[in-house]
């Protein structure tokens, strides 16, 4: 059973700085390699077609937590990183944004020639999915991004996104993301999507709803009858339009246990994660969230904003990107992946144990109101971790500023 939903995806401006995108590609590769090692190519494609996981993945690699730019950033990072290792991973990313989307059929034909897959069939699936979302599903959104990810076994997922502006205003523009997965497809003309993400627009004309079969037949019969149809009820992933992250956007119990694990506990007290000894508490925080993206079940991604507490964001929401922590996270995960290729899975097991410990602690965990304190702590210490935004590196705060924001305790008060 595939998860599906609708989400608000506001459109924000601003390019991704190269220093951040380079890290996104490295971490994306390590995460995908880990998922493939543990669960296989098909499972990665299933997750890619889950809008909740997709948004969480975008947040954990440091992209704006609720922006439509998450789609572009994730798919660009995956295309650059995975295609360079496609022979080993058995995964191929085709298409992209704007003019790159038009190259998808040709790229799929090339994949077919390299893998023995039917490239013509894949190209047809690509064209059909785009046609459905741009024409058969008349919701006012015009596609501008189309990405087709296929495995060497022939399984595939499509991620595409459309744009709709009110009165041509960019300030009032919204995006809608559409998810497809080959496991869920029995027909291209009867409810083929695994998910549709975007601002709820009310009634639309959806000719691929299963209730529209009579309409399809009527059209094919060149009759004038055209009954009204409604987009079927699907689960909502409603991403707010405000840029800052607020308490109501996050499951505080889940976030609290991660911070408790990283900052309140001696990592050496957990025998199963001794192999991570030497990794600082702040990096443990990031690794625990990255580990959840790799090993978490679908229900764990209902609050994508929580994953921004791994590596922040380029606009300092909720805080600046801690570049040294980011680099240590990449290095730790890359080492685990490489050792697993050699048959040494101990470090991989240690990383998986992080999320297991945090989830187990949630059963009895009752945090205090720590949210604002946690963000302030990150901002006060940002300079220590190479904090960086689109405006540059974060300077060391003055003692006066630190004293005004500091609490008597040097630890977060979770209990």
N, C-alpha and C positions, 0 to 999 in steps of 0.2 A: 504494500500500500504506500503510494508516494504522497509525501506531504505537499500541500499547496497553500497559497495564500496571496493576499494583496497587501502591499506596503506603500506608505508615502515615501517618495524619493525626491526630495528637493534638489534643485540644480544650483550648485555653487560654482563660482569661478575660481581661477587659480590653477597654475600648472604644478605638477609634482616635481620638486627639486631633484636633481640628479643624485645627490648624496643619499636621498631617501629611497628613490626608485632602485638604485643599485642594491640596497639592503633588502628591499621588498623581493627582488628576484632571487636573491640568495636564500632568504628564509622560506619563500614559496617553494623553491626546489626541495629544500630539506624536509619541509612538512609533507609534500606530496610523496617524496621517496619513502618517508616513514610510513605513511598511510598504505602505500602500495606494498611495502615489505610486510606489514602486519595483516592487511585486509584485502589486498589485490586491486587491480585496475578497475574492475566493475564497481567496487565500493567507492572508490574515489569519484567516479563519474556520477554515482548516485548522490553523493554528498554535494557535488557541484550543482546538481539540479534541485537541491534543497535551498530555498531562499534564506532560511534562518541561518543555516551553516555558512552559506556564501557571505552573508553580511558580517557574521562573526569572524570569518577568515579575513575579510577585508580590514576589520578593525584591529585584529591581532598583528597584522603586518604594518600597522601605523597609518592607515588611510582614514579620512574623515568617517566617523562612525555611522552617519546616516545619509551621506550624500550619494547622489547618483554616480558620482565619480568613482565610487567603490567598484562599480562594474567595469569601467574602463581600466582602472588601475590593476585590478585582479587579473583580468584577461590579458592585459599587456604584459604584466610580470610573468604570467604562466606561459605565454607564447614565447617570450624571450628565454626563459629558463628551461622549460620542458623540451622544446624543440631541439635544443643543443644536446639533450640526452635522450632523444626519442628512441634510439636503438636499444638502449638499456632498459628504459622505463616502459617502452611499448605504448607511448601516448603521443598524440600529435594534435597540435592546436592550430586551427586554420581560421582565416578571416580576421575580423577586428572592427575598428571604428572607421566610418566614412568610406573613403575609396578602398580601404583594405577589405571591407566587407564584400565588395564586388569581386575580389580575387578568390573568394572561398571555393567555388566550384573547381577552378583550375588547381588550387592547392590540394583539394581532395583527390583529384585525378592523379596528382603526383604521389600522394600517400598510397593510393591504390597500386601504382606501379612499383612502389618500394616494398609493400607488404603483401601483395597478392589479393588484397581486398577488392571488391567491385567498386572502383572509383566513380563510375557512372551512377550507380545506385546511391552512393553517399552524396554526390552532387545533387541528385534529385531530391533526397531528403532535406538537404540544405535549402534548396529553392522552395520546396513545399512549406517548410516551417516558416520561412520568411513571408511567403505568400499568404499563409493563414493569418499571421499576426499583423500583416500590413493591409490585407484586403478583406479576408473572410471575417476577421474580428474588427468590426468598425467601431473603435472606441476613441477615435480622435488623435491617437498617438502615431507619429510617423517614425518608422525604424531608422536609426542611424548607426547602430552597432549590431553586428551579427558574428558570433564566434561559434565554431563547430569543433568539439573536442572528441576525438575518436581513438579507440585502443586498437592494438594490433589484432585483437580478437573480433573486432567489428562492432563492439558496443560503443555508444556515443551519447553525448549530451550537447544541447544547444543552449547558449545564453544569448539573448538579444534584448535590445532596449530601444524604446521609442520616446519621443519628446513631444510635449504638448505645452504651448504657451497661451496665456490668456491675453487676448488683444495684442499679440506679438511682443509682449513684455518679457524680457529675460528674467526680471525680478520675480515674476509670477509663473515661472516655468516649472513643470513637474515631469518626472520621467517614470516610465513603467517598464519593469524588467519582466521578461518572459523566460520560463525555464522548461526545457524539454529533456526527456531521457528515453532512450530506446527500449528499456525494459518495460516502460509503461505504455508504449505505443502499440495499439492494435489497429488503429485507423488514423489517417491524417485528417479525416473529416468528421470525427466524432470524439470530442473532448481529448485531444492529444497532449495537452499541457500537463506538466507536473506542477507548475506554479505560474501565477501571474502576479507580479509585484508592482504596485503603483498606487497613486492616490485614487481612492474610490470616487468614481465619476457618476454613479447612479446607473440608469438604464443605458445599455449599449446593444448593438446588434451583433450577436455572436452566432455565426452560421456553422460553427464547429461544436456547439453545444449538442449533446445527444438528443435533446428535445427538439432540435432543429432539423432532424432527419426528414420530416415531412416537407419542410421548407426547401431542403436540398432537392428533394424529388420534384417539388413543384417547379423550382428553377430549371432543373434539367428538362422538365416537360414543357418549358416555355409557357408557363401559365402566369397569370397576373397575381395570384394569391401569394401574400407575403406576411405571415403571422408575426406579431411582435414576439421577441425572445428576450430573455434576461440572462445575464451572466450567472451561472450557477453559484450557489453559496459556497465559498471557500474560506479557509482559515486566513485571518488577517495578520500580516506583519506590518504594523502601522508605525513607520519611522517618523518621528516628529520633525517639524520644520525648524525648530530652534537649534542653533549650532552648539550651544553648551550642553554638557551632560548633567542631568539632574538626578536626584535620588529616585524619582519615580521611573526613570529609564532603566534601572538596574535592580536585580535581585540582590539585595544587600547581604543576605545570609550567605549566598554563594561567593560574593566578592569578599566578605569578611573572613571566611575560612581560608581563602588564598592568602590574604594579608597576614592573618594569624600564623599560618604555616611558615610564611617567609620571614616575618619580622619578630614574632613572639617565641618561636621555637628554635632550639638548637638542632640544626639539621642532623647532627651526629646522633641524636636520640632516636632516629628512625633507622634501624639496621638495614632496611631494604634500600635506602637511598644514600648509603655511605659513599658510594662511588661518585656522588656529586659533591663530596667534601672539597672545599676550596673555592666553590662557586659562591659568590656573595649573596646575601639575603635579597637584595633588589633583583638580581638575576633569577633567583629561585621564584620570585613573584612572576616574572615573565615566562619562565619555563613551565610553571604550573598551568598558566593560561594557554600556552602553546600546546602543552600536553593534552589539555582538554579538547582543543580543536582536532587533535589527531585521534584521540581515543573516546571522546564523549559521545553519548547516545543522542539521538535527535532531540529529545526533550531538554537537553542542556543548553540549547541555543535560542531560547525564547527571549533573551535580553542581550542582543549583540553588543550594546554599549559597554557591557562589562569587560569585553576583551580589549577595549582601548586602554585599560589599566596595565596592559603588557608593555606597549611602546608608545603611548601617547598619540600625538598627531602633529602634522606640520603647522597647524594654526594654534598650537598650544591648547588644544581641547581634547582631554581635560588638562593636559600639561605638555610641555615640550618633549620631543623625541629624545630619550636618553641614549645617545649614539653608542657609548661604551657598553652599556647594558645590552643594547640591540646586537652589537658585534659579538659579545660573549654568548648570547643566546644562540646566534647563528653557529658559532664555533662549537658549542656544546652539542647542538643537534646534529651538525655535520659529522662530528666525531662519532656520535652514536650510530648514525646511518652507515658510515664507512666500516666501523667495527662489526656491525651486523652483517655486512656483505662478506666478512671474513669468518662468519659463524660465531662471533662473540657478541651476544645479545645482552650482556649484563648492564651496560649503560642504558640501552633502550628500556630495559625492565625498570631501571631506577627512575627514568623519566616518566614512565607510565604510572609508577607508584605514587608520584607526586599528586596527580589528579585523583587517584584512589583514596589517598589519605585525606585530601581536602573534602571530597564528597562524603566520606565516612564521618568526618567531623561535623558536617552540616546537620546530622541527626539530632545533636544535642547543643549545637552552637547558638548562643543568644548574644549577638553583638550590641554594644551601646551605639549611640548615634555618632558614628565615626566618619561619615562620608566626607564632610567638608574638611575635617582634620587630615584625612588621608590625602586629599588633593593638595592641601596646603603643604603637607610634608613633602610631597613630590616636587612642588614648585620651589620650596626652600632648598631642597637638595639637588635640584636639576643641574646646577653648575658642576657638581661633583661627578655627574654621570655623562658629561658632554652634551647637556641639553641643547637642542637645536630646533629652530623653527625656520620658516621662510624668510624671516628677518635676520637670521644669523644665530650665533651661539648665545646662550643665556649667561649673562654676567653674574658674578658672585654677589648676592644681596648684601646690603650694608648690615651692620650689627643692629642698628636701630630697627630696620625692617624685620630682621629675624626675631628680635625680642618682642615686637608687637604682635607677631603671628604665632610665636612659640607657646606651647603649653608647659606646665611645670614638669611633666613627665617626658622622658626621652623616647617613650614607647607609645604606640597607639593604644587607646583605651577601649578594648573590645568587650571587656566584661564589667 
